[in-house]
Amino acid sequence: MSTDQLGTALRGLVDGAEDAATAPDATDLWAGGLRRRRTARAVPVLAAACVAVMVALLAWPSGAPRASVPADGSSRLTSFPATVAKPPFASSTLTPGVTAAVVMESGDVVDLHAVSPTGVVTRLDLPQALPGTEGLTLSPDGRWLGRGGDLYDLVGGDRVPSGDVRARLDTERVVVDRAPWWSPDSRRAFVQAADQGQPTSVGYVLGTDGSVTSAPLVAGGIPVVIAGWLDPDTLLAFVDMTDESGYRLEARTWRVGDSQWVVGEPDLTWAADSGMDVGVRRVSVSPDRTRIVVTAPQTDRAGLQYVGTSAMEFDARTGRQLPLDASAVDDASAEPDSYGWAGWGCRVGWRDERPVAADGDLQAITLPPAGPLPELSSRFDASCTVFAGDEVRGTPVAGGISVWQERGWTWGWRLLVLGAVVALVRWYSRRRAWRQDFREQLPPFPGPQVR
């Protein structure tokens, strides 16, 4: 093709394009560009906002307000969290402040989670790990934690007894029950311990001021089962007097400073077919001293390990065994019940003077339930939950920062990924639609015209 022919063909193409071309609408072009511009800016801004929210939720525990000691001088808490969450990366401390509950997770190491009355959850960093699932209690005012022969001040950080006294106690005695029994006024706790040499006591009372008072042996050296405190100075225990006539626990009381235990009331008796024939028994008295619960472990078929708990409830004034149905308690003709649940090792808690099983998920023992109980997060592998004064007391407090932290961790990353996918799909579909619209507005490219 000569130069003249090529020039003629190109001029024909240009002339044809000018005749058929329709210029794109300026408004459509501007709108399409604006959409692409906004999308390009919105995607990174949205991603950055999601990341910032998640970081804030994870970092907030260090700045969460702590509950303080009640200013009105009350010795018991008046609220508890309606939901106990397990936030990710919770901060660790030995002084979480006033604590309503401690959730224990068993594994190679027992993790402790302190829960404030408003639901703030922190990891409790005690000096050493617990050797078993049950091993600590909280004072009724939520300030002190007792573990074995030590009391920890969760507000001030103090630890009693002092180093010299602790060394002497460790040399002379072996702690039998690592969960001390707190007095109602939170001033002292009873530690059940055995003497290293000649037995002279069943344990000692350890005061938050560091004082130590030995509790004498029961007459005849009979082992005792501690049930709790009747008042700030009087301890209640039971001795097992079971014989061929049946199962029987006899009450004994001891006033701090006295030289001996005295016979008390009531005696507890039950039938041989009640499922409570295992020799290991525990007893707990309700905070208002009107109910007593006796528990014993359930064994597996081989009888090699404990897999559950059997329980019975008694009237603390008369010793009468009570029915499972709380509405029939005042009916003298109602048949008494024994009942059980999975798990063994946790001390029974109380809610409005009715027992609560604290092994794993919290559950009311008697029916109908006395009131709402805290709901543990499914993220907990809880072995035991311990309450201040062994009691779920007061009114439930909803929400709490730990709940939102857990929700942010559980759902935040999913929403972040979903939002990024939606934004990417929207941007890609918009881009394809704009390009398609623009192409439809262009004229068809004419073929070469030879003149």
Helices and strands as residue ranges (DSSP letters): H 3-20, H 26-59, G 60-63, E 79-81, E 83-84, E 92-93, E 101-105, E 111-115, E 121-124, E 137-138, E 144-147, E 150-153, E 159-160, H 163-172, E 173-175, E 181-182, E 188-195, E 201-207, E 212-216, G 219-221, E 224-231, E 234-240, E 247-255, E 262-263, E 268-270, E 282-285, E 291-299, E 306-315, G 326-328, E 339-342, E 349-351, E 354-357, E 363-364, E 375-376, E 382-387, E 395-397, H 401-441
